[in-house]
Amino acid sequence: MKHSEFQVAMRDTFGAYASSLAEDLVLAPLGSRTANQALAEGVQPRAVWAAICEVNELPESVRWHHRRAEHTR
């Protein structure tokens, strides 16, 4: 997953709340860091996305959002 794919997945999944979620939600699977902190520290976007999916109990269809064809989003 690229950083740009991470941003699109966040926006498509959480809408207007995406940036607040990335800034404020502490992700225990990432050592109690926020998504923005983890990304800034070099954690791969796919690992951050997986943690967000886990913490929010999102279904598998959302977890693989970035792998779907653009026209099906």
NUPAGU-478605 format. One record per atom (N, C-alpha, C): residue number from 0; y negated, z, x; atom name; residue in three letters. Coordinates in Angstrom, 2 decimals. Atoms other than C-alpha are relative to their C-alpha. Example, Ala and Ser with C-alpha at 12.3 -4.5 7.8 and 13.67 -1.06 7.14 Angstrom:
   seq         y         z         x   atom   type
     0      1.19      0.00      0.89      N    ala
     0      4.50      7.80     12.30     CA    ala
     0     -1.20      0.00      0.90      C    ala
     1      1.19     -0.06     -0.82      N    ser
     1      1.06      7.14     13.67     CA    ser
     1     -1.09      0.73     -0.77      C    ser
***
This chain:
   seq         y         z         x   atom   type
     0      1.17      0.00      0.85      N    met
     0      0.00      0.00      0.00     CA    met
     0     -1.23      0.00      0.90      C    met
     1      1.27      0.06     -0.71      N    lys
     1     -3.42     -0.94      1.29     CA    lys
     1     -1.00      0.96     -0.64      C    lys
     2      1.04     -0.87      0.56      N    his
     2     -6.52      1.18      0.81     CA    his
     2     -0.60     -0.62     -1.26      C    his
     3      0.56      0.67      1.18      N    ser
     3     -7.87     -1.43     -1.61     CA    ser
     3      0.96      0.08     -1.19      C    ser
     4     -0.98     -0.13      1.08      N    glu
     4     -4.63     -1.31     -3.64     CA    glu
     4      0.00      1.42     -0.55      C    glu
     5      0.09     -1.39      0.44      N    phe
     5     -4.91      2.47     -3.75     CA    phe
     5     -1.19      0.17     -0.94      C    phe
     6      1.21     -0.12      0.84      N    gln
     6     -8.45      2.23     -5.15     CA    gln
     6      0.20     -0.67     -1.36      C    gln
     7     -0.25      0.71      1.27      N    val
     7     -7.38     -0.32     -7.80     CA    val
     7      0.97      0.81     -0.85      C    val
     8     -0.97     -0.80      0.76      N    ala
     8     -4.38      1.82     -8.81     CA    ala
     8     -0.66      1.23     -0.59      C    ala
     9      0.72     -1.17      0.51      N    met
     9     -6.61      4.88     -9.13     CA    met
     9     -0.89     -0.37     -1.18      C    met
    10      0.92      0.43      1.05      N    arg
    10     -9.21      3.03    -11.18     CA    arg
    10      0.74     -0.43     -1.27      C    arg
    11     -0.77      0.46      1.16      N    asp
    11     -6.62      1.36    -13.43     CA    asp
    11      0.70      1.13     -0.72      C    asp
    12     -0.75     -1.11      0.58      N    thr
    12     -4.73      4.60    -14.00     CA    thr
    12     -0.89      1.08     -0.58      C    thr
    13      0.83     -1.14      0.41      N    phe
    13     -7.53      7.15    -14.30     CA    phe
    13     -1.39     -0.39     -0.49      C    phe
    14      1.28      0.47      0.51      N    gly
    14    -10.53      5.03    -15.24     CA    gly
    14     -1.19      0.68      0.67      C    gly
    15      1.24     -0.61     -0.49      N    ala
    15    -13.90      6.77    -14.91     CA    ala
    15      0.24      1.29      0.78      C    ala
    16     -0.30     -1.27     -0.67      N    tyr
    16    -12.18      9.93    -13.61     CA    tyr
    16      0.60     -0.19      1.39      C    tyr
    17     -0.69      0.27     -1.27      N    ala
    17    -10.64      8.24    -10.56     CA    ala
    17     -0.70      0.61      1.20      C    ala
    18      0.70     -0.51     -1.19      N    ser
    18    -13.33      9.15     -8.06     CA    ser
    18     -0.07      1.53      0.00      C    ser
    19      0.01     -1.47      0.08      N    ser
    19    -13.59     12.75     -9.30     CA    ser
    19      1.37      0.56      0.34      C    ser
    20     -1.37     -0.45     -0.28      N    leu
    20     -9.82     13.12     -9.15     CA    leu
    20      0.27     -0.06      1.50      C    leu
    21     -0.22      0.16     -1.44      N    ala
    21     -9.72     11.81     -5.58     CA    ala
    21     -0.78      1.02      0.81      C    ala
    22      0.86     -0.95     -0.71      N    glu
    22    -12.49     14.18     -4.57     CA    glu
    22      0.40      1.45     -0.24      C    glu
    23     -0.16     -1.40      0.40      N    asp
    23    -11.45     17.35     -6.41     CA    asp
    23      1.44      0.51     -0.14      C    asp
    24     -1.37     -0.45      0.25      N    leu
    24     -7.70     17.44     -7.13     CA    leu
    24      0.71      0.32      1.31      C    leu
    25     -0.72     -0.43     -1.19      N    val
    25     -5.87     19.44     -4.47     CA    val
    25      1.47     -0.37     -0.18      C    val
    26     -1.37      0.51      0.05      N    leu
    26     -2.50     17.87     -3.71     CA    leu
    26      0.90      0.82      0.91      C    leu
    27     -0.91     -0.85     -0.78      N    ala
    27      0.09     20.41     -2.61     CA    ala
    27      0.95     -0.81      0.88      C    ala
    28     -0.90      0.77     -0.86      N    pro
    28      2.48     17.70     -1.35     CA    pro
    28     -0.65     -0.51      1.29      C    pro
    29      0.71      0.47     -1.19      N    leu
    29     -0.21     16.73      1.16     CA    leu
    29     -0.63      1.15      0.78      C    leu
    30      0.52     -1.15     -0.73      N    gly
    30     -0.77     20.20      2.55     CA    gly
    30     -1.27      0.56     -0.60      C    gly
    31      1.14     -0.55      0.74      N    ser
    31     -3.27     21.26     -0.10     CA    ser
    31     -1.32     -0.65      0.41      C    ser
    32      1.21      0.79     -0.24      N    arg
    32     -5.76     18.51      0.68     CA    arg
    32     -0.26     -0.88     -1.22      C    arg
    33      0.30      0.96      1.05      N    thr
    33     -7.55     16.23     -1.74     CA    thr
    33      0.41     -1.39      0.49      C    thr
    34     -0.32      1.37     -0.39      N    ala
    34     -6.79     12.51     -1.77     CA    ala
    34     -1.01     -0.52      1.02      C    ala
    35      1.03      0.47     -0.94      N    asn
    35    -10.10     11.76     -0.05     CA    asn
    35      0.15      0.64      1.37      C    asn
    36     -0.20     -0.67     -1.29      N    gln
    36     -9.44     14.37      2.65     CA    gln
    36      1.20     -0.58      0.73      C    gln
    37     -1.22      0.53     -0.61      N    ala
    37     -5.94     13.07      3.27     CA    ala
    37     -0.24     -1.41      0.56      C    ala
    38      0.29      1.36     -0.48      N    leu
    38     -7.12      9.46      3.53     CA    leu
    38     -0.90      0.03      1.23      C    leu
    39      0.92     -0.11     -1.13      N    ala
    39     -9.95     10.46      5.87     CA    ala
    39      0.71      0.49      1.26      C    ala
    40     -0.76     -0.53     -1.14      N    glu
    40     -7.42     12.25      8.08     CA    glu
    40      1.13     -0.93      0.44      C    glu
    41     -0.95      1.01     -0.44      N    gly
    41     -5.26      9.14      8.33     CA    gly
    41      1.33     -0.05     -0.74      C    gly
    42     -1.23      0.08      0.79      N    val
    42     -2.57      9.78      5.73     CA    val
    42      0.05     -1.37     -0.66      C    val
    43     -0.16      1.33      0.58      N    gln
    43     -1.20      6.46      4.50     CA    gln
    43     -0.29      0.02     -1.50      C    gln
    44      0.33      0.04      1.43      N    pro
    44     -2.52      5.42      1.06     CA    pro
    44      1.23      0.12     -0.90      C    pro
    45     -1.19     -0.09      0.87      N    arg
    45      1.04      5.06     -0.29     CA    arg
    45      0.49      1.44     -0.13      C    arg
    46     -0.38     -1.41      0.07      N    ala
    46      1.75      8.71      0.57     CA    ala
    46     -0.95      0.78     -0.90      C    ala
    47      0.99     -0.65      0.86      N    val
    47     -1.46      9.81     -1.12     CA    val
    47      0.27     -0.37     -1.45      C    val
    48     -0.29      0.46      1.36      N    trp
    48     -0.64      7.69     -4.18     CA    trp
    48      1.26      0.68     -0.54      C    trp
    49     -1.24     -0.66      0.43      N    ala
    49      2.89      9.14     -4.32     CA    ala
    49     -0.28      1.46     -0.38      C    ala
    50      0.33     -1.39      0.31      N    ala
    50      1.44     12.67     -4.23     CA    ala
    50     -0.78      0.10     -1.31      C    ala
    51      0.75      0.01      1.26      N    ile
    51     -1.01     11.84     -7.02     CA    ile
    51      0.94     -0.23     -1.17      C    ile
    52     -0.97      0.26      1.06      N    cys
    52      1.82     10.41     -9.11     CA    cys
    52      0.87      1.23     -0.27      C    cys
    53     -0.84     -1.19      0.14      N    glu
    53      3.97     13.49     -8.46     CA    glu
    53     -0.74      1.13     -0.70      C    glu
    54      0.77     -1.11      0.55      N    val
    54      1.27     16.04     -9.24     CA    val
    54     -0.37     -0.24     -1.46      C    val
    55      0.39      0.34      1.37      N    asn
    55      0.23     14.22    -12.41     CA    asn
    55      1.19     -0.39     -0.88      C    asn
    56     -1.23      0.33      0.73      N    glu
    56      3.85     13.56    -13.45     CA    glu
    56     -0.09     -1.37     -0.67      C    glu
    57      0.13      1.35      0.51      N    leu
    57      3.18      9.85    -13.86     CA    leu
    57      1.36     -0.70      0.03      C    leu
    58     -1.28      0.71      0.05      N    pro
    58      6.05      7.54    -14.83     CA    pro
    58      0.16     -1.00      1.15      C    pro
    59     -0.30      0.95     -1.08      N    glu
    59      7.73      5.19    -12.36     CA    glu
    59     -0.80     -1.30     -0.15      C    glu
    60      0.75      1.25      0.20      N    ser
    60      5.95      2.20    -13.92     CA    ser
    60     -1.40      0.09      0.58      C    ser
    61      1.33     -0.19     -0.58      N    val
    61      2.62      3.65    -12.79     CA    val
    61      0.11      0.15      1.51      C    val
    62     -0.19     -0.22     -1.44      N    arg
    62      3.94      4.69     -9.38     CA    arg
    62     -0.01     -1.32      0.77      C    arg
    63     -0.10      1.29     -0.69      N    trp
    63      4.58      1.04     -8.51     CA    trp
    63     -1.06     -0.98     -0.49      C    trp
    64      1.11      0.81      0.51      N    his
    64      1.32     -0.24    -10.01     CA    his
    64     -0.42     -1.11      0.96      C    his
    65      0.50      0.94     -1.00      N    his
    65      0.27     -1.96     -6.79     CA    his
    65      0.98     -1.14      0.30      C    his
    66     -1.00      1.05     -0.25      N    arg
    66      3.48     -4.03     -6.69     CA    arg
    66      0.11     -1.00     -1.15      C    arg
    67     -0.04      0.93      1.12      N    arg
    67      3.00     -5.65    -10.09     CA    arg
    67     -0.92     -1.18      0.28      C    arg
    68      0.85      1.20     -0.13      N    ala
    68      1.59     -9.14    -10.27     CA    ala
    68     -1.36      0.28     -0.62      C    ala
    69      1.37     -0.23      0.45      N    glu
    69     -2.17     -9.15    -10.73     CA    glu
    69     -0.20     -0.35     -1.47      C    glu
    70      0.21      0.44      1.37      N    his
    70     -1.95    -11.01    -14.03     CA    his
    70      0.67      0.91     -1.05      C    his
    71     -0.66     -0.89      0.95      N    thr
    71      0.23     -8.29    -15.61     CA    thr
    71     -0.67      1.37     -0.07      C    thr
    72      0.69     -1.30      0.01      N    arg
    72     -2.15     -5.41    -14.91     CA    arg
    72     -0.92      0.10     -1.16      C    arg
***
